[in-house]
Amino acid sequence: MNEVITAKDAFKQRVHEWAAKLDVEVVWLGVRPMRHKWASCSTNGHLNFNSDLLDLETDLWDYVIVHELLHFSVPNHGKLWKSLMRAHLGDWEALEFRLRGN
């Protein structure tokens, strides 16, 4: 029996892979339509991602996933957050630029 893996399943799997890499506990994970942002997170481990991400390339998934997961330990976009983004994604600014074009 062949199991069909949907884009949503693949995305959620990627979130869990990154969470393991970053040693972050994801309590709840949702993928749903969102009008004004790509994702949101709460301090209690809840994550929501915009379902429009499913139509984008996986490197842009990684940008949004890592961006949100890092907020569990760094609540702002300061120097520490930026250095962690660079450590995990390299030229994250280029990914951010591409994402803003979508």
C-alpha positions in Angstrom: 0.0 0.0 0.0 1.5 3.3 -1.1 1.1 6.2 1.2 0.6 9.6 -0.4 2.5 12.3 1.3 0.9 15.7 1.0 2.7 19.0 0.9 1.1 19.7 4.3 2.5 16.4 5.7 5.9 17.2 4.2 5.9 20.7 5.7 5.0 19.5 9.2 7.7 16.8 9.0 10.2 19.6 8.1 9.0 21.6 11.1 9.6 18.7 13.4 13.0 18.0 11.9 14.1 21.6 12.5 12.6 21.6 16.0 14.8 18.6 16.8 17.9 20.3 15.3 17.2 23.4 17.3 16.2 21.5 20.5 12.8 23.2 20.6 9.6 21.5 21.8 6.6 22.0 19.5 3.4 21.5 21.5 1.0 22.2 18.8 1.4 22.7 15.0 -1.1 24.1 12.6 -1.1 25.0 8.9 -4.0 27.2 7.9 -4.9 30.2 5.8 -3.5 33.4 7.3 -4.1 36.8 5.8 -1.3 39.0 6.9 1.7 36.9 8.0 3.6 33.8 7.1 3.6 32.3 10.6 3.1 33.0 14.3 4.2 31.4 17.5 3.4 31.6 21.2 5.7 31.1 24.2 3.8 27.9 25.2 5.0 26.0 22.1 2.2 26.6 19.7 3.0 27.3 16.0 0.8 28.4 13.1 2.0 28.5 9.6 0.3 30.1 6.6 -1.0 27.4 4.2 0.2 29.6 1.3 3.8 28.4 2.2 2.9 25.0 0.8 3.1 26.4 -2.7 6.7 27.8 -2.2 10.2 26.2 -2.4 11.4 24.2 0.5 14.3 26.7 1.2 11.6 29.3 1.9 9.9 26.8 4.2 13.1 26.6 6.1 13.4 30.3 6.4 10.0 30.7 7.9 10.3 27.6 10.1 13.7 28.5 11.6 12.6 32.1 12.0 9.6 31.0 14.1 11.4 28.3 16.1 14.2 30.7 17.1 11.6 33.0 18.6 11.0 30.3 21.3 14.4 31.2 22.7 15.0 34.7 21.3 11.8 36.8 21.2 13.1 39.6 19.0 15.0 40.2 15.8 18.2 41.5 17.5 21.8 40.5 17.0 21.5 37.1 18.6 18.5 36.1 16.5 20.3 37.3 13.3 23.5 35.4 14.2 21.5 32.2 14.8 19.6 32.7 11.5 23.0 33.0 9.8 24.4 29.9 11.6 21.5 27.8 10.5 20.6 29.2 7.1 23.6 31.1 5.8 22.4 34.1 3.7 18.9 34.3 5.3 18.4 37.9 4.1 18.3 36.6 0.5 15.6 34.1 1.5 13.7 36.9 3.3 13.9 39.0 0.1 12.5 36.2 -2.0 9.7 35.5 0.4 8.7 39.2 0.4 8.3 38.9 -3.4 5.5 36.3 -2.8 
